[in-house]
Structures are given as structure tokens and as C-alpha cells.
Amino acid sequence: MPVLALVLFAAFLLLAGVARILIQYRRTGDTGIRRARAAGPAQQWARVALVTGSLLVGVAAPVAELTGVLDAVPTLARPGLRLTGAALAVLGIGAAIGAQSAMGASWRDDVDPTERTALITHGPFALVRNPIYTAALTWAIGLALLVPNLLALPGPLLLWLGLELQVRYVEEPYLRRVHGAAYEEYAARTGRLSGATGRPRWLAWGTGWLLLCALAVAVAFASSPGRAATPEPGTATAADEGFARDMAVHHQQAVEMSFLARDNTADEEVRTLAFDVINTQANQRGMMLGWLDTWQAPKISVDGAMAWMEGHGGGMAPTDMPGMATREQVDRLKNTKGADAEVLYLQLMIPHHQGGVAMAEAAVKQARNPQVKALAEGIVRAQQSEIDLMTSMLGRRGATPTPASPGPAPSAPAPSAHH
């Protein structure tokens, strides 16, 4: 998806920029390029906002995701939303080209106050006064949904601010001066960036996108079980401590395998799943280790793993916990690339999640700390949903889940856990 975003950014520049200039010159002998004279503060700020917003959504955000510097906001990192973003970006490019064509010989890239151009009110201009800008904003929103990280989300808002400054303080004064009553009558029946007139309509573009960004970030934080409040000291039973200790180790392996899958495949669906696992389980692991510190409980039990869970005896190695992959399986994932890595990751993560669900279901029954029980309930719901998703993803790749590994023999030394 970040590569597609870069392609769509370049497509907009080439088709709505370079190609438009060449067409204009061929038809009129004039490129349509105008360097505004004595640009005032509003126009200067408009240019800064327009360039910054475009570069954020079109270059910085995709590059940040491609290089792993910045990941997508989990709430928005869904294949359906990304595809919607791609469709909006393509629609914006097409609409911009159509609106430019409707202007004919009057198309300019900026205002020259010394010349008079025709007032265009037909075609898309009969619906909105600035259809080219509406198309550009649609394109920017599409790119932000295509690569929805924290660099991209402010981009459409900056673009909108720049367009408002350009239209209100540069273009509209020129049109009123040149066309007078004809422009006033036209402006009275059409909106600047939407099809209706009135301040609430132009505010809707900016405030609506701002609210969407704020909501996405808020939901991303609020919906993560790892954001639950830390319980008070002294309220943990052996089951509370044991679950937190063992699940922290269990989560660590899921995070490790997800990093390997993210780095070894270019498939966006698998990378998005891996990012969700990394984000959620790393947060939960940090919280559980924090609980152990609060309770002054050891992070390694002398009784071994799973001693807290009914039906399990003491002395189990962490690598023998339900669903844990063997070291050999993890190493194989590390050395596998492309489609084979996708299948292996899913085949390892399904039994890993099944084991995690079994442990969490036991904690729901046995734990007494309300925050521990809430976390366990959240793990059951989330990981069962991901099991269904991964099973479906495997089916689309012509593969099936494999049963959980029995783990290494009891005599095999367990690898040390690093916290």
C-alpha cells in the first residue's frame, strides 16, 4: 500500500500537473503557469500549507511506513479502508483532470491580476466553484486512508487550510473584481468545495476530517486491552501472578514471530496482522510485567510455568506452554521469505493463539484481580477473532492450520527469556 500511495502521488503530479501544462501549451500556445505578483501573507501561508500537506500524505507517510519508521494507526489499518483510500485517490485524480479540461483556455495554475479570464460555470463548475480543489482534497484523503499513519492524517487538513486561504484571499477577490455581479450570483448558488453554500459546509471538510483523525487515535488507545488501568498493590492471588508471568513470556514469542513475518513478506494483509499482534501484545506484556513489579512478585517462578493453572503440574518449562513454537520453528520462520513465510507464520500463530486462549480462559475462571480478569476476557475475544481471520487467510493461500507443537523434550534446555 505505501508503494501504491507513492505511485498515486506521482500520478497526480504527472497527470494533473505536467500533462495539463503540455496540453494547455499545445492548445493555446500558453503553458498556463503564472507566478503570482507581490504575493501577500495569506497566499504565502497557503503555499506552505498546500506543499506541506501534499508531501505529508504523498511522500513522508508512505516512506515512513516502507522503512518501518512509523506504522499505521491500528484503528484505520484495515484492508477495506485502505482500498477505499486507493479508490478515493484515483477518483480525485480523474476528477481533477476533468475539471481542468472543463476550464479550457482559462486554466491557470495561479492568479495573474493583470489578465482577465472567463468565468467558468458549466460542467463540474455548475456543482461546485472549485472542483479542481475538491478533487485534490479527495485525492489527499484517499492517500491518508491508504497509508493511515500519524504523518499522513494531518495532510488533508493542511491541504484544506491551504485551499481555503488560496480561495478566500487570492482567487475570490480577483473574481469579484473582474466579473462583479456575475460572480456574486454564481457564488450565491454554489459552494466553494462542496455542492452547497454556507459556512457550515466549508467547515465540514476541515472539522470532519479533524474529528475523524482524533476519533481514530482515541479508539486506537481506548480499544487496546493493554491500556487497562494498573490494579492496586496487594490484590493478586497466585493465579493472578502466574497468569501475568506466563502470558508475558507467551506474548514475547508472538511479538518475535510477528516481527519476523513483517520483515520477511511484502503482503499487506499479513504485515497488518503482524503489526496488530506486535502493538497489542507488546503493550499487554509491558502491562503484565508492570503488575508483577507492583505486586513485588518474581518474574520467574521456582515452580515452573503453568503451575497456577488447574490441571497443570509444576515444573513445566516456558517453551512447553500451550501453543509455543519450538526454537527450530522460529529459526525456520526467520530464514523463510515471501509466500512461504506468510503460510509458516500463520501456521505457527494459530496454535500459538489457541494456547493463549486456553490460558486466558483459565485466568477468567481462576483470577481474582478484576483487571487481570478483564485482560484475560479481552485476550479470549481478540485472539479467537484472529484465529478465525488467520484460518481464512491460510485457506486463501491454499494451506491449512497445523496442530500445536508438543514442544521440546523435557530434557532439552529451555532458552532464556529476556525481559
C-alpha positions as CSV (number, residue, x, y, z in Angstrom):
1,M,0.0,0.0,0.0
2,P,2.8,2.6,0.7
3,V,4.2,1.9,-2.8
4,L,0.7,2.4,-4.3
5,A,0.5,5.7,-2.4
6,L,3.8,6.9,-3.9
7,V,2.5,5.8,-7.4
8,L,-0.7,7.8,-6.9
9,F,1.2,10.8,-5.7
10,A,3.4,10.7,-8.8
11,A,0.3,10.1,-11.0
12,F,-1.4,13.2,-9.7
13,L,1.7,15.4,-10.3
14,L,2.2,14.0,-13.8
15,L,-1.4,13.9,-15.0
16,A,-2.9,17.0,-13.2
17,G,0.4,18.9,-13.4
18,V,2.9,18.1,-16.2
19,A,0.4,16.7,-18.6
20,R,-2.0,19.6,-18.1
21,I,0.7,22.1,-18.8
22,L,1.7,20.3,-22.0
23,I,-1.9,20.1,-23.2
24,Q,-2.5,23.8,-22.4
25,Y,0.5,24.8,-24.4
26,R,-0.4,22.7,-27.4
27,R,-3.9,24.1,-27.5
28,T,-3.3,27.7,-26.7
29,G,0.4,28.4,-27.0
30,D,0.4,29.3,-23.3
31,T,1.5,27.0,-20.5
32,G,-1.0,28.5,-18.0
33,I,1.7,28.8,-15.4
34,R,1.5,32.1,-13.5
35,R,3.9,33.3,-10.9
36,A,1.7,35.5,-8.6
37,R,3.0,39.0,-8.3
38,A,3.5,40.5,-4.8
39,A,2.1,37.5,-3.0
40,G,0.6,38.5,0.3
41,P,0.9,36.7,3.7
42,A,-2.3,34.7,3.1
43,Q,-1.0,33.4,-0.3
44,Q,2.4,32.6,1.2
45,W,0.8,30.6,4.0
46,A,-1.5,28.9,1.5
47,R,1.5,27.7,-0.5
48,V,3.2,26.4,2.7
49,A,0.1,24.5,3.8
50,L,-0.5,23.1,0.3
51,V,3.0,21.9,-0.2
52,T,3.4,20.5,3.3
53,G,0.0,18.7,3.3
54,S,0.7,17.2,-0.1
55,L,4.2,16.0,0.8
56,L,3.0,14.5,4.1
57,V,0.4,12.3,2.5
58,G,2.2,11.6,-0.7
59,V,5.8,11.2,0.3
60,A,6.6,11.3,4.0
61,A,3.9,8.9,5.2
62,P,4.5,6.2,2.6
63,V,8.2,6.3,3.0
64,A,7.9,6.2,6.8
65,E,5.8,3.0,6.5
66,L,8.0,1.4,3.9
67,T,11.1,1.9,6.1
68,G,9.4,0.8,9.3
69,V,9.9,4.2,10.9
70,L,6.2,4.7,11.5
71,D,3.4,2.2,11.4
72,A,-0.3,2.8,10.6
73,V,-2.8,3.7,13.3
74,P,-4.3,0.2,14.1
75,T,-7.9,1.5,14.0
76,L,-7.5,2.6,10.4
77,A,-5.1,-0.1,9.2
78,R,-7.8,-2.3,7.7
79,P,-7.7,-3.7,4.1
80,G,-11.2,-2.3,3.4
81,L,-10.3,1.2,4.5
82,R,-7.0,1.1,2.6
83,L,-8.8,0.0,-0.6
84,T,-11.4,2.8,-0.1
85,G,-8.5,5.2,0.2
86,A,-7.0,3.9,-3.1
87,A,-10.4,4.3,-4.8
88,L,-10.7,7.9,-3.5
89,A,-7.2,8.8,-4.6
90,V,-7.9,7.5,-8.2
91,L,-11.3,9.3,-8.2
92,G,-9.6,12.5,-7.1
93,I,-7.1,12.3,-9.9
94,G,-9.8,11.7,-12.5
95,A,-12.0,14.5,-11.2
96,A,-9.1,17.0,-11.2
97,I,-8.3,16.2,-14.8
98,G,-11.9,16.5,-15.8
99,A,-12.3,19.9,-14.0
100,Q,-9.1,21.2,-15.6
101,S,-10.4,20.2,-19.0
102,A,-13.7,22.0,-18.4
103,M,-11.8,25.3,-17.9
104,G,-10.4,25.1,-21.4
105,A,-8.2,28.1,-22.3
106,S,-8.9,29.8,-18.9
107,W,-6.9,27.2,-16.9
108,R,-4.2,28.8,-14.8
109,D,-2.1,27.4,-12.0
110,D,-2.4,30.7,-10.1
111,V,-3.9,34.2,-10.4
112,D,-2.5,36.9,-12.6
113,P,-4.3,40.1,-11.5
114,T,-3.3,41.8,-14.8
115,E,-5.3,39.5,-17.1
116,R,-9.0,38.6,-17.5
117,T,-10.1,35.0,-17.8
118,A,-13.6,33.7,-18.5
119,L,-15.9,32.9,-15.6
120,I,-16.4,29.1,-15.9
121,T,-19.8,27.9,-14.6
122,H,-20.6,24.8,-16.7
123,G,-19.7,21.1,-16.2
124,P,-18.4,20.4,-12.8
125,F,-18.2,24.1,-12.0
126,A,-22.0,24.1,-12.0
127,L,-21.9,21.9,-9.0
128,V,-19.0,23.5,-7.0
129,R,-17.0,26.6,-7.5
130,N,-13.6,24.9,-7.1
131,P,-13.9,21.3,-8.4
132,I,-10.2,21.0,-9.0
133,Y,-9.5,21.7,-5.3
134,T,-12.3,19.4,-4.3
135,A,-10.7,16.7,-6.4
136,A,-7.3,17.4,-4.8
137,L,-8.8,17.2,-1.3
138,T,-10.5,13.9,-2.2
139,W,-7.1,12.6,-3.5
140,A,-5.3,13.6,-0.3
141,I,-8.0,12.0,1.9
142,G,-7.6,8.8,-0.2
143,L,-3.8,8.8,0.3
144,A,-4.2,9.3,4.1
145,L,-6.6,6.3,4.3
146,L,-4.2,4.3,2.1
147,V,-1.3,4.9,4.4
148,P,-3.0,6.0,7.7
149,N,-0.1,6.8,10.0
150,L,0.4,9.9,12.1
151,L,2.3,11.7,9.4
152,A,-0.5,11.2,6.8
153,L,-3.5,12.1,8.9
154,P,-2.7,15.8,9.3
155,G,-2.0,16.1,5.5
156,P,-5.6,16.6,4.2
157,L,-6.3,19.1,7.0
158,L,-3.2,21.2,6.0
159,L,-4.2,20.9,2.3
160,W,-7.8,22.1,3.2
161,L,-6.4,25.1,5.1
162,G,-4.1,26.0,2.2
163,L,-7.0,25.7,-0.3
164,E,-9.3,27.9,1.9
165,L,-6.6,30.6,2.2
166,Q,-5.9,30.5,-1.6
167,V,-9.6,30.7,-2.5
168,R,-10.7,33.2,0.1
169,Y,-7.9,35.7,-0.1
170,V,-6.5,35.3,-3.6
171,E,-9.0,33.9,-6.1
172,E,-12.3,35.2,-4.9
173,P,-11.1,38.9,-4.6
174,Y,-9.8,38.6,-8.2
175,L,-13.1,37.1,-9.5
176,R,-15.2,39.7,-7.7
177,R,-13.1,42.5,-9.2
178,V,-13.1,41.1,-12.7
179,H,-16.6,39.6,-13.0
180,G,-18.6,41.6,-10.4
181,A,-22.3,40.8,-10.1
182,A,-22.0,37.7,-12.4
183,Y,-19.6,36.1,-9.9
184,E,-21.7,37.1,-6.9
185,E,-24.8,35.4,-8.4
186,Y,-22.7,32.3,-9.2
187,A,-21.2,32.2,-5.7
188,A,-24.7,32.5,-4.2
189,R,-25.8,29.2,-5.6
190,T,-22.7,27.1,-5.4
191,G,-20.3,26.2,-2.6
192,R,-16.5,26.6,-2.5
193,L,-15.5,23.0,-2.0
194,S,-18.9,21.2,-1.7
195,G,-22.1,21.4,-3.6
196,A,-23.9,23.6,-1.1
197,T,-23.4,27.2,0.1
198,G,-22.8,28.4,3.6
199,R,-20.1,28.4,6.3
200,P,-21.2,25.0,7.8
201,R,-20.4,23.3,4.5
202,W,-16.8,24.5,4.2
203,L,-16.2,23.9,7.9
204,A,-17.4,20.4,7.5
205,W,-14.3,19.5,5.3
206,G,-11.8,20.5,7.9
207,T,-13.6,19.8,11.1
208,G,-15.0,16.5,9.8
209,W,-11.5,15.2,8.9
210,L,-10.0,16.5,12.2
211,L,-12.7,14.7,14.2
212,L,-12.1,11.5,12.2
213,C,-8.4,11.7,13.0
214,A,-9.0,12.4,16.7
215,L,-11.5,9.5,16.9
216,A,-9.2,7.1,15.2
217,V,-6.4,7.8,17.6
218,A,-8.7,7.8,20.6
219,V,-10.2,4.4,19.6
220,A,-6.7,3.0,18.9
221,F,-5.7,3.8,22.5
222,A,-9.1,3.0,24.2
223,S,-9.7,-0.3,22.5
224,S,-6.4,-1.9,23.3
225,P,-6.8,-4.2,26.3
226,G,-3.2,-3.2,27.1
227,R,-4.4,0.2,28.2
228,A,-6.3,-1.1,31.2
229,A,-5.6,0.6,34.5
230,T,-3.0,-0.9,36.8
231,P,-4.5,-2.7,39.7
232,E,-3.8,-1.7,43.3
233,P,-0.9,-3.4,45.1
234,G,-1.6,-6.4,47.3
235,T,-4.7,-7.6,45.3
236,A,-3.1,-10.5,43.4
237,T,-3.6,-14.2,44.0
238,A,-1.3,-17.0,42.8
239,A,-3.4,-17.3,39.7
240,D,-3.2,-13.6,39.0
241,E,0.6,-13.6,39.3
242,G,1.0,-16.9,37.4
243,F,-1.1,-15.8,34.5
244,A,0.7,-12.4,34.2
245,R,4.1,-14.1,34.4
246,D,3.4,-16.9,31.9
247,M,1.3,-14.8,29.5
248,A,4.1,-12.2,29.3
249,V,6.5,-15.0,28.1
250,H,3.9,-16.3,25.7
251,H,3.3,-12.8,24.3
252,Q,7.0,-12.3,23.8
253,Q,7.2,-15.2,21.4
254,A,4.2,-13.9,19.4
255,V,5.9,-10.5,19.1
256,E,9.1,-12.1,18.0
257,M,7.4,-14.1,15.3
258,S,5.4,-11.2,14.1
259,F,8.5,-9.0,13.7
260,L,10.0,-11.8,11.6
261,A,6.8,-12.0,9.4
262,R,6.6,-8.3,9.0
263,D,10.2,-8.2,7.7
264,N,10.1,-11.3,5.6
265,T,7.0,-10.6,3.5
266,A,5.6,-7.7,1.4
267,D,2.0,-8.9,1.7
268,E,0.0,-6.0,3.2
269,E,-2.6,-8.3,4.8
270,V,0.0,-10.3,6.7
271,R,2.0,-7.3,7.6
272,T,-1.1,-5.5,9.0
273,L,-1.9,-8.6,11.1
274,A,1.7,-8.8,12.3
275,F,1.6,-5.1,13.3
276,D,-1.6,-5.6,15.2
277,V,-0.1,-8.5,17.2
278,I,3.1,-6.6,17.9
279,N,1.3,-3.5,19.0
280,T,-1.3,-5.2,21.2
281,Q,0.8,-8.0,22.7
282,A,3.8,-5.8,23.4
283,N,1.6,-3.3,25.3
284,Q,-0.1,-6.1,27.2
285,R,3.3,-7.7,28.0
286,G,4.6,-4.5,29.4
287,M,1.5,-4.0,31.5
288,M,1.7,-7.6,32.9
289,L,5.4,-7.1,33.8
290,G,4.4,-3.8,35.5
291,W,1.8,-5.6,37.5
292,L,4.4,-8.1,38.7
293,D,6.6,-5.2,39.8
294,T,3.6,-3.6,41.6
295,W,2.8,-6.9,43.4
296,Q,6.5,-7.4,44.1
297,A,6.2,-10.8,42.5
298,P,9.0,-12.7,40.8
299,K,9.1,-12.7,37.0
300,I,10.4,-16.4,37.1
301,S,8.6,-18.9,39.2
302,V,10.5,-21.5,41.1
303,D,7.6,-23.9,40.5
304,G,8.0,-23.5,36.7
305,A,5.4,-22.3,34.2
306,M,1.7,-23.1,34.3
307,A,1.7,-24.1,38.0
308,W,-1.1,-21.7,38.6
309,M,-3.5,-23.3,36.1
310,E,-5.8,-26.0,37.2
311,G,-4.9,-29.3,35.6
312,H,-1.2,-28.5,35.1
313,G,1.5,-29.6,37.5
314,G,4.6,-27.5,38.3
315,G,8.0,-27.8,36.7
316,M,7.0,-27.0,33.1
317,A,9.5,-25.1,31.0
318,P,8.2,-21.9,29.4
319,T,8.8,-23.4,26.0
320,D,6.3,-26.2,26.9
321,M,3.4,-23.8,27.4
322,P,0.3,-24.4,25.2
323,G,0.9,-23.3,21.6
324,M,4.5,-22.3,22.0
325,A,6.6,-22.8,18.9
326,T,9.9,-24.6,19.1
327,R,13.2,-22.7,18.7
328,E,13.7,-24.7,15.4
329,Q,10.3,-23.4,14.1
330,V,11.1,-19.8,15.0
331,D,14.5,-20.1,13.3
332,R,12.8,-21.5,10.2
333,L,10.5,-18.6,10.1
334,K,13.5,-16.3,10.4
335,N,15.0,-17.8,7.3
336,T,11.8,-18.1,5.2
337,K,10.8,-15.4,2.8
338,G,7.7,-14.3,0.7
339,A,4.6,-16.5,0.4
340,D,6.3,-19.4,2.3
341,A,6.9,-17.1,5.2
342,E,3.3,-16.0,5.2
343,V,2.0,-19.5,5.4
344,L,4.5,-20.6,8.1
345,Y,3.7,-17.5,10.2
346,L,0.0,-18.2,10.1
347,Q,0.5,-21.9,10.8
348,L,2.6,-21.1,13.8
349,M,0.4,-18.3,15.1
350,I,-2.9,-20.2,15.0
351,P,-1.8,-22.8,17.6
352,H,0.0,-20.1,19.5
353,H,-3.2,-18.1,19.8
354,Q,-5.2,-21.3,20.6
355,G,-2.8,-21.9,23.5
356,G,-3.1,-18.2,24.6
357,V,-6.9,-18.5,24.5
358,A,-6.8,-21.6,26.7
359,M,-4.6,-19.8,29.3
360,A,-6.8,-16.8,29.2
361,E,-10.0,-18.8,29.7
362,A,-8.4,-20.4,32.8
363,A,-7.5,-16.9,34.1
364,V,-11.1,-15.8,33.6
365,K,-12.2,-18.6,35.9
366,Q,-9.3,-18.5,38.4
367,A,-8.1,-14.9,38.7
368,R,-9.5,-12.7,41.4
369,N,-8.0,-9.3,40.4
370,P,-10.6,-7.5,38.3
371,Q,-8.0,-6.0,35.9
372,V,-6.5,-9.4,35.3
373,K,-9.9,-10.9,34.6
374,A,-10.7,-8.0,32.2
375,L,-7.4,-8.5,30.3
376,A,-8.0,-12.3,30.1
377,E,-11.5,-11.8,28.7
378,G,-10.2,-9.3,26.1
379,I,-7.5,-11.8,25.1
380,V,-10.0,-14.5,24.6
381,R,-12.2,-12.3,22.4
382,A,-9.4,-10.8,20.3
383,Q,-7.3,-13.9,19.8
384,Q,-10.3,-16.1,18.9
385,S,-11.2,-13.5,16.3
386,E,-7.7,-13.5,14.9
387,I,-7.7,-17.3,14.8
388,D,-10.7,-17.2,12.5
389,L,-9.0,-14.5,10.4
390,M,-5.8,-16.4,10.1
391,T,-7.6,-19.6,9.2
392,S,-9.3,-17.8,6.4
393,M,-6.0,-16.2,5.3
394,L,-4.4,-19.7,5.2
395,G,-7.3,-21.0,3.1
396,R,-6.8,-18.3,0.5
397,R,-3.2,-19.3,0.3
398,G,-4.1,-23.0,-0.3
399,A,-2.9,-24.1,3.1
400,T,-4.4,-25.4,6.3
401,P,-3.6,-24.9,10.0
402,T,-1.2,-27.3,11.7
403,P,-1.7,-28.7,15.2
404,A,0.2,-27.2,18.1
405,S,3.8,-28.4,18.5
406,P,4.2,-30.6,21.6
407,G,7.4,-28.6,22.3
408,P,10.9,-29.8,23.1
409,A,11.6,-32.8,25.2
410,P,11.7,-32.2,28.9
411,S,15.4,-32.8,29.0
412,A,16.1,-30.1,26.4
413,P,17.4,-26.8,27.9
414,A,14.9,-24.0,27.6
415,P,16.2,-20.8,26.1
416,S,16.5,-17.9,28.5
417,A,13.8,-15.3,28.5
418,H,14.9,-11.7,28.1
419,H,12.8,-9.0,29.6
